[in-house]
Amino acid sequence: MNVERFVENPLIRPAAVVPSRPDFQVVCAFNGGAIRVGDETVLLLRIAERPKDVPDGCLVAPVLDPHDLSRGIRLLIVRKDDPDYGALDSRVFRYRGETYLTSISHIRVARSGDGRRFEIEPEPAMFPATRDEEFGIEDPRITYIDGRYWINYSSISSRGITTSLAVTDDFRTFERKGVIFAPENRDITIFPEKVGGRYVCLHRPVASMIGGKDIWLAYSPDLLHWGDHRIVCRTRAGMWDSARIGGGAVPIRTEHGWLAIYHGADASDRYCLGALLLDESDPSRVLGRSREPLLAPEAEYERRGFFGNVVFTCGAVTDGDRLTIYYGAADECTCGAQVSIREILKNLE
C-alpha cells in the first residue's frame, strides 16, 4: 500500500517543547489527538517530562502530590542498587511492590495551517489534577460531536489505568467529566456520530487471567455511562497484531462503513497500524481488516527512541480521499503520513 511518510518527519521533537517547569526536561512529545478546526489542524499532544538532574545511580518517579493537586509534584528517588528496585523498561520500574513511571505526562496544544509545521503552545492545556491522574494523563483523542470537542484520555495512578473524559469549545478551557472506564481499560475512540440514537465507542479492556487484549464496542446515552458491550475483533496468532490490539484514530464514516485505524503489537512489543471496516448500522460487525500493517516501524526515527519499534496513533484528519495520520514514533516524537482512503478499503480482507 502506498503510504507516504512526510518528508518533514519527525514533525515535533521533544526539544521543540517548552517544559512546564524550569527544573524539568521534555523527553517525549507524541500520541496526539488530531482534528481540523477551521483552517487549522489542532493536535493535543502527550508531553512526557522528568527532572533534569537525577543523582548518579538513581531513577526518579515524578508523582502528583495528593496534598497539592495544582501542579504539586513530589519526586520519588530510588537507587538502582536498592534490593527493592526492579527494572522493567525505559518507561516504568517497580519499587517495594509498586509500579512507577519514569516521567509524568500532560496535554499540550499544537496548531498548524498546513498540517506539517506546528506551533506548540508554551503552557499545558491540561495538567494532572486529580487522584486518578497522579502519574500523568496520556494519549488524548478528540471527537467533535453535538457541537463540542470531547476528549478522552488515559489517567494513570497507583490505582490503575483509567479512561477519563473532558470537553472544550475552544481548546483553551477544558471541563473534566471524570472517569468513564475503570481499570484497566484504554484506547477508547468515540465515534463522531450517534448510531441508532446512541453514542458509540471502541475500547480495550485488559484481561489478566482469561481472555485477550482485544477491541470491544460499547454504547452510551450521554457519553458518561457505557454499556451494551460487544466484542469487535481479537488478536491473531502469528501475525503482526498477535499480542494486543486497540483503538487508534477516531473512526471515519465512508460510503462503505466506518473506517477505524487501530494499533496492534506482537510478542516483541513491535507496534504497527492497521485498519478495520465496520458496518454502518452495527459497528460491532467487521466487514474488512488489514492482513498486513498499514504502517510499520521502518524509519530510523520509528525504530529507535524512548521505546523503539513503535508507531501509534491517536488521531487522523481527512481531506476528501486523503487521510493524514498523525502518529507517535518510538514513543518519543510526532510524525505524519498520508494514504488514500480508497486504497485502504481496497486492501482490506
WOKAWO-V143243 format. One record per residue. RES is the residue in one letter. SS is DSSP state (H for helix, E for strand, - for the rest). PSI is psi in whole degrees, -180 to 180 (none if undefined). D_FIRST is the distance of its C-alpha to the first C-alpha in whole Angstrom. Layout:
((RES;SS;PSI;D_FIRST) (RES;SS;PSI;D_FIRST))
This chain:
((M;-;141;0) (N;-;89;4) (V;-;123;6) (E;E;109;9) (R;E;143;12) (F;-;136;16) (V;-;-21;18) (E;-;-7;21) (N;-;146;19) (P;-;140;21) (L;-;-38;22) (I;E;123;25) (R;-;158;27) (P;H;-35;30) (A;H;-18;32) (A;H;-5;32) (V;-;130;33) (V;-;127;37) (P;-;157;38) (S;-;-15;40) (R;-;152;43) (P;-;-23;45) (D;-;6;45) (F;E;159;41) (Q;E;144;38) (V;E;125;34) (V;E;-20;32) (C;E;140;29) (A;E;96;28) (F;E;-178;24) (N;E;54;23) (G;E;134;24) (G;E;148;24) (A;E;144;23) (I;E;153;24) (R;E;130;25) (V;E;104;29) (G;-;-124;30) (D;-;7;29) (E;E;150;28) (T;E;125;25) (V;E;128;27) (L;E;140;26) (L;E;102;28) (L;E;147;28) (R;E;119;29) (I;E;116;31) (A;E;131;33) (E;E;159;36) (R;E;166;39) (P;E;146;42) (K;-;-46;42) (D;-;112;45) (V;-;128;45) (P;-;145;48) (D;-;137;47) (G;-;16;46) (C;E;162;45) (L;E;152;43) (V;E;133;43) (A;E;112;42) (P;E;129;42) (V;E;137;43) (L;E;130;44) (D;-;118;48) (P;-;-16;49) (H;-;-5;52) (D;-;82;50) (L;-;-7;47) (S;-;72;47) (R;-;18;45) (G;-;118;48) (I;E;128;46) (R;E;152;48) (L;E;120;46) (L;E;114;47) (I;E;123;47) (V;E;130;47) (R;E;140;48) (K;-;-20;46) (D;-;5;49) (D;-;128;50) (P;-;-17;50) (D;-;-2;49) (Y;E;141;45) (G;E;124;42) (A;E;140;39) (L;-;-72;36) (D;-;-168;33) (S;-;-15;33) (R;-;-29;32) (V;E;156;35) (F;E;165;39) (R;E;142;41) (Y;E;121;45) (R;-;43;48) (G;-;-2;46) (E;E;154;44) (T;E;136;40) (Y;E;155;40) (L;E;147;37) (T;-;-2;37) (S;-;168;36) (I;E;135;37) (S;E;147;34) (H;E;-179;35) (I;E;134;33) (R;E;142;32) (V;E;137;31) (A;E;142;29) (R;E;148;29) (S;E;140;27) (G;-;-25;28) (D;-;2;24) (G;-;5;22) (R;-;-38;22) (R;-;115;26) (F;-;142;27) (E;E;125;31) (I;E;127;32) (E;-;145;35) (P;-;-17;38) (E;-;151;39) (P;-;143;37) (A;-;-44;36) (M;E;130;37) (F;-;150;39) (P;-;133;40) (A;-;3;43) (T;-;167;43) (R;H;-33;44) (D;H;-3;41) (E;H;20;39) (E;-;-26;41) (F;-;-1;39) (G;E;170;36) (I;E;137;34) (E;E;159;30) (D;E;61;27) (P;E;147;28) (R;E;142;26) (I;E;126;27) (T;E;124;27) (Y;E;115;29) (I;E;144;31) (D;-;32;35) (G;-;11;35) (R;E;162;35) (Y;E;113;32) (W;E;132;32) (I;E;118;31) (N;E;145;31) (Y;E;158;31) (S;E;129;31) (S;E;127;35) (I;E;133;36) (S;E;177;40) (S;-;-13;42) (R;-;-7;42) (G;E;-176;38) (I;E;113;35) (T;E;171;35) (T;E;129;33) (S;E;167;35) (L;E;142;35) (A;E;166;36) (V;E;146;36) (T;E;156;36) (D;-;-17;37) (D;-;2;37) (F;-;26;35) (R;-;-40;38) (T;-;141;40) (F;-;133;39) (E;E;116;40) (R;E;138;40) (K;E;-5;40) (G;E;-173;40) (V;E;133;38) (I;E;-19;37) (F;E;128;35) (A;-;168;37) (P;-;152;36) (E;-;120;34) (N;E;128;31) (R;E;-171;29) (D;E;39;25) (I;E;133;27) (T;E;119;25) (I;E;128;27) (F;-;148;26) (P;-;2;27) (E;-;153;29) (K;-;152;31) (V;E;120;30) (G;-;32;34) (G;-;4;36) (R;E;153;35) (Y;E;152;32) (V;E;146;29) (C;E;155;28) (L;E;145;25) (H;E;167;27) (R;E;93;27) (P;E;153;30) (V;-;113;31) (A;-;131;33) (S;-;-20;35) (M;-;-56;37) (I;-;136;36) (G;-;-180;32) (G;-;-172;29) (K;-;84;27) (D;-;169;25) (I;E;128;24) (W;E;170;27) (L;E;147;28) (A;E;160;31) (Y;E;157;33) (S;E;147;36) (P;-;-15;38) (D;-;8;38) (L;-;-8;36) (L;-;-36;38) (H;-;123;39) (W;E;139;36) (G;E;-161;36) (D;E;49;36) (H;E;139;33) (R;E;139;31) (I;E;139;28) (V;E;-56;24) (C;E;161;22) (R;-;168;23) (T;-;161;22) (R;-;117;21) (A;-;137;23) (G;-;4;21) (M;-;-179;18) (W;-;-18;16) (D;-;45;18) (S;-;-25;21) (A;-;-41;24) (R;E;151;23) (I;E;160;21) (G;E;162;22) (G;E;154;21) (G;-;-99;19) (A;-;157;19) (V;-;132;21) (P;-;149;20) (I;E;132;19) (R;E;130;21) (T;E;173;19) (E;-;-13;20) (H;-;-7;19) (G;E;-167;20) (W;E;124;20) (L;E;122;16) (A;E;120;17) (I;E;124;14) (Y;E;168;16) (H;E;153;17) (G;E;150;18) (A;E;152;20) (D;-;-173;21) (A;-;-20;24) (S;-;10;24) (D;-;35;23) (R;-;117;20) (Y;E;131;18) (C;E;170;14) (L;E;142;13) (G;E;-172;11) (A;E;148;12) (L;E;143;15) (L;E;120;16) (L;E;147;20) (D;-;139;23) (E;-;-43;24) (S;-;-18;28) (D;-;81;28) (P;-;1;25) (S;-;-9;26) (R;-;120;24) (V;E;124;21) (L;E;-23;19) (G;E;155;16) (R;E;146;14) (S;E;128;11) (R;-;-41;12) (E;-;155;9) (P;-;143;9) (L;-;-40;7) (L;E;128;9) (A;-;156;12) (P;-;100;15) (E;-;-37;14) (A;-;155;16) (E;H;-41;20) (Y;H;-11;21) (E;H;-28;18) (R;H;-26;20) (R;-;135;24) (G;-;-154;26) (F;-;-40;28) (F;-;99;26) (G;-;171;23) (N;-;45;20) (V;E;129;19) (V;E;132;16) (F;E;129;18) (T;E;145;18) (C;E;1;21) (G;E;149;20) (A;E;155;18) (V;E;156;19) (T;E;152;18) (D;E;92;19) (G;-;-124;18) (D;-;-8;15) (R;E;126;14) (L;E;121;13) (T;E;119;15) (I;E;123;14) (Y;E;131;17) (Y;E;152;18) (G;E;136;20) (A;E;125;20) (A;-;32;22) (D;-;35;24) (E;-;-47;25) (C;E;170;24) (T;E;133;22) (C;E;172;18) (G;E;152;16) (A;E;151;12) (Q;E;149;11) (V;E;153;8) (S;E;131;9) (I;H;-41;11) (R;H;-39;11) (E;H;-38;7) (I;H;-51;8) (L;H;-38;11) (K;H;-27;10) (N;-;10;8) (L;E;150;11) (E;-;none;14))
